[in-house]
Amino acid sequence: MTDNKQQPEVDENKLIAQRREKLAALRKAGVAFPNDFRRNVMAGELHAEYGEKSKEELEELGVRASIAGRMMLKRVMGKASFATVQDMSGRIQLYVTRDNLPEGFYNEQFKKWDLGDIIGAEGQLMKTNKGELSVKVDNIRLLTKALRPLPEKFQGLSDQETRYRQRYLDLIMNEESRNTFVLRSKIIGHIREFLNNRNFLEVETPMMQVIPGGATARPFTTFHNALDMDLYLRISPELYLKRLVVGGFDRVFEINRNFRNEGLSTRHNPEFTMIEFYETYATYHDLMNMTEEMLRSIAQNVMGETLIHYQGEEYDFEKPFARMTVKESILHFN
């Protein structure tokens, strides 16, 4: 039998007002945003090192952990509770009991904390009867009061526009988005390593230019007060990189922002990051070979495999890349 009862609509403004009252009480009681808590480990590190240990092994090791993060889940069951905190590496469960905390703290403080609050906890690693790695807490503190409630946990954050406009909320609620940020950082780091190992010099060229060049696009215009003149946010770093080549740098590259005052969608952003690199005494065939080698290296060393699945398509970076002229590509793909 299906339960068609709808959950009562929650007044978000009322929840925010209640949380502001709690923050006011914290300020009145003392330091509302303490900064003296120090964590010594991340949730992901705990799972990586101790996730496979048995309950008995953890008891014998007696490992203590100091963890901090945003409280994403809380289950209060009388004198004991479970809470889940999330940091940038993942999540870890906390086991909090009334008798393991100072007198009155459990009922007067911990139970009144809200989802989204940032907390710090210390205790000994343990495993529950269901085998979940947890921290048996003997010290727990509220570090930052969250004034806005998180999206409802079962519904999550699925609206595409909200995810783009409030990226911080998307990162809190969606592990996939957090993983994308981490993966992007690793890819850029590997590109830098790849080019540095081939004696390319990383440079930064001007963002504001007198004449925007290197591509055909509408630029953003700004005004330089000291010089009393219009300047343009660059649409490409190409011309300045080529000047560096003229100046004697045989291999240069830049990973940086460009700005094109054109369309806007979830697939196209007027402000975006791109890479350009130039090498003397080489043809475009040489640069094509290096590009293929670089992309294959990213797949192998960052992704851990050369067969990549993306948006319903499969890409095999182990195979030689197909090469064709512009005319051939138009005939092939249209």
KAZI-V712093 format. One record per pair of residues at least 12 apart in sequence whose C-alpha atoms are under 10 Angstrom apart, sorted by the first residue. I is the first residue (numbers start at 1). J is the second residue. If there is no record, write none. Layout:
# KAZI-V712093
I	J
I	J
This chain:
# KAZI-V712093
12	148
12	149
13	148
13	149
15	147
15	148
15	149
16	146
16	147
16	148
16	149
17	147
17	148
18	147
18	148
19	113
19	114
19	145
19	146
19	147
19	148
19	149
20	145
20	146
20	147
20	148
21	147
22	112
22	113
22	114
22	145
22	146
22	147
23	144
23	145
23	146
23	147
26	142
26	145
31	143
32	142
32	143
32	144
32	145
33	142
33	143
33	144
33	145
34	141
34	142
34	143
34	144
35	143
35	144
36	143
37	66
37	67
37	68
37	119
37	120
37	121
37	122
37	140
37	141
37	142
37	143
38	66
38	67
38	68
38	120
38	121
38	122
39	65
39	66
39	67
39	68
39	69
39	120
39	121
39	122
40	64
40	65
40	66
40	67
40	68
40	122
41	64
41	65
41	66
41	67
41	68
42	65
42	66
42	67
42	68
42	69
42	86
42	87
42	88
42	89
42	90
42	91
42	92
43	65
43	66
43	67
43	68
43	69
43	85
43	86
43	87
43	88
43	89
43	90
43	91
43	92
43	93
43	134
44	86
44	87
44	88
44	89
44	90
44	91
44	92
45	89
45	90
46	65
46	67
46	89
46	90
46	91
46	92
46	125
46	133
46	134
46	135
47	89
47	90
47	91
47	92
47	132
47	133
47	134
50	63
50	125
50	126
50	127
50	133
51	127
51	131
51	132
51	133
51	134
52	131
52	133
53	126
53	127
53	131
53	133
54	126
54	127
54	131
54	133
55	125
55	126
55	127
55	128
55	129
55	131
55	132
55	133
56	126
56	127
57	126
57	127
58	124
58	125
58	126
58	127
58	133
59	124
59	125
59	126
59	127
61	124
61	125
61	126
62	123
62	124
62	125
62	126
63	123
63	124
63	125
63	126
63	135
64	122
64	123
64	124
64	125
64	126
64	135
64	136
64	137
65	121
65	122
65	123
65	124
65	125
65	135
65	136
65	137
66	120
66	121
66	122
66	123
66	124
66	125
66	135
66	137
66	139
66	140
67	85
67	86
67	87
67	92
67	94
67	119
67	120
67	121
67	122
67	123
67	135
67	140
68	85
68	86
68	87
68	92
68	118
68	119
68	120
68	121
68	122
68	140
68	141
68	142
68	143
69	84
69	85
69	86
69	87
69	88
69	90
69	91
69	92
69	116
69	117
69	118
69	119
69	120
69	121
69	143
69	144
70	84
70	85
70	86
70	87
70	88
70	91
70	115
70	116
70	117
70	118
70	119
70	120
70	143
70	144
70	145
70	146
70	172
71	83
71	84
71	85
71	86
71	87
71	91
71	92
71	93
71	94
71	113
71	114
71	115
71	116
71	117
71	118
71	119
71	120
71	146
72	84
72	85
72	86
72	91
72	93
72	114
72	115
72	116
72	117
72	118
72	150
72	153
72	172
72	173
73	85
73	86
73	93
73	94
73	114
73	115
73	116
73	153
74	93
74	94
74	111
74	113
74	114
74	115
75	95
75	96
75	111
76	96
76	97
76	110
76	111
77	97
78	97
78	98
78	107
79	96
79	97
79	98
79	99
79	106
79	107
80	95
80	96
80	97
80	98
80	99
80	100
80	106
81	94
81	95
81	96
81	97
81	98
81	106
81	110
81	111
82	94
82	95
82	96
82	97
82	134
82	135
82	136
83	95
83	96
83	115
83	134
83	135
84	115
84	134
84	135
85	115
85	116
85	117
85	118
85	119
85	120
85	121
86	116
86	118
86	119
86	172
87	118
87	172
88	171
88	172
88	175
88	178
88	179
88	182
89	175
89	178
89	179
89	182
90	175
90	178
91	134
92	132
92	133
92	134
92	135
93	126
93	127
93	128
93	132
93	133
93	134
93	135
93	136
94	121
94	122
94	123
94	124
94	125
94	126
94	133
94	134
94	135
94	136
94	137
94	140
95	123
95	124
95	125
95	126
95	127
95	128
95	133
95	134
95	135
95	136
95	137
95	138
96	110
96	121
96	123
96	135
96	136
96	137
96	138
96	139
96	140
97	136
97	137
97	138
98	110
98	138
99	138
100	123
100	136
100	137
100	138
100	139
101	137
101	138
101	139
101	140
102	138
102	139
105	140
105	141
106	140
109	141
109	142
110	140
110	141
110	142
113	142
113	145
113	146
114	145
114	146
114	147
114	148
114	149
114	150
115	145
115	146
115	148
115	149
115	150
116	144
116	145
116	146
116	147
116	148
116	149
116	150
116	151
116	172
117	142
117	143
117	144
117	145
117	146
117	147
117	148
117	149
117	150
118	141
118	142
118	143
118	144
118	145
118	146
119	140
119	141
119	142
119	143
119	144
119	145
120	139
120	140
120	141
120	142
120	143
120	144
121	135
121	136
121	137
121	138
121	139
121	140
121	141
121	142
122	135
122	136
122	137
122	138
122	139
122	140
122	141
123	135
123	136
123	137
123	138
123	139
123	140
124	136
124	137
124	138
125	137
150	169
150	172
150	173
151	169
151	170
151	172
151	173
152	173
153	173
156	170
156	173
156	174
157	169
157	170
157	171
157	172
157	173
157	174
158	170
158	173
158	174
160	266
161	265
161	266
163	177
164	266
183	302
183	303
184	302
186	298
186	301
186	302
186	303
187	295
187	297
187	298
187	299
187	301
187	302
187	303
188	255
188	275
188	298
189	298
189	302
190	294
190	297
190	298
190	301
190	302
191	255
191	275
191	294
191	295
191	297
191	298
192	253
192	254
192	255
194	290
194	293
194	294
194	297
194	298
195	251
195	252
195	253
195	277
195	290
195	294
196	251
196	252
196	253
198	251
199	250
199	251
199	252
200	249
200	250
200	251
200	252
200	253
200	254
200	277
200	278
200	279
201	249
201	250
201	251
201	252
201	253
201	254
201	277
201	278
202	251
202	252
202	253
202	254
202	255
202	277
203	241
203	244
203	252
203	253
203	254
203	255
203	256
204	237
204	240
204	241
204	252
204	253
204	254
204	255
204	256
205	234
205	236
205	237
205	238
205	239
205	240
205	241
205	244
205	254
205	256
206	233
206	234
206	237
206	240
206	241
207	231
207	232
207	233
207	234
207	235
207	236
207	237
207	256
207	257
207	258
207	259
208	220
208	221
208	222
208	223
208	224
208	230
208	231
208	232
208	233
208	234
208	235
209	221
209	222
209	230
209	231
209	232
209	233
209	234
209	235
209	237
209	240
210	229
210	230
210	231
210	232
210	233
210	234
211	230
211	231
211	232
211	233
211	234
212	231
212	232
212	233
212	234
212	235
212	236
212	237
212	239
213	232
213	234
213	235
213	236
213	237
213	238
213	239
213	240
214	234
214	235
214	236
214	237
214	238
214	239
214	240
215	234
215	235
215	236
215	237
215	238
215	239
215	260
216	235
216	236
216	260
217	234
217	235
217	236
217	259
217	260
217	261
217	262
218	232
218	233
218	234
218	235
218	259
218	260
218	261
218	262
219	231
219	232
219	233
219	234
219	235
219	236
219	258
219	259
219	260
219	261
219	262
219	270
220	232
220	233
220	234
220	235
220	259
220	260
220	261
220	262
220	270
221	233
221	234
221	261
232	259
233	257
233	258
233	259
233	260
233	261
234	257
234	258
234	259
234	260
235	257
235	258
235	259
235	260
235	261
235	270
235	271
235	272
236	256
236	257
236	258
236	259
236	260
236	274
236	275
236	276
237	253
237	254
237	255
237	256
237	257
237	258
237	274
237	275
237	276
237	277
238	253
238	254
238	276
238	277
238	278
241	253
241	254
241	276
241	277
241	278
242	277
242	278
242	279
244	278
245	278
245	279
245	280
246	280
248	280
249	278
249	279
249	280
250	278
250	279
250	280
250	281
251	277
251	278
251	279
251	280
251	281
252	276
252	277
252	278
252	279
252	280
253	275
253	276
253	277
253	278
253	279
254	273
254	274
254	275
254	276
254	277
254	278
255	273
255	274
255	275
255	276
255	277
256	272
256	273
256	274
256	275
256	276
257	271
257	272
257	273
257	274
257	275
258	270
258	271
258	272
258	273
258	274
258	275
259	271
259	272
259	273
260	272
288	321
288	323
289	320
289	321
292	317
292	318
292	319
292	320
292	321
293	317
293	318
293	320
293	321
295	317
295	318
296	316
296	317
296	318
296	319
296	320
296	321
297	317
297	318
298	317
299	316
299	317
299	318
300	317
300	318
305	317
305	318
306	318
306	319
307	319
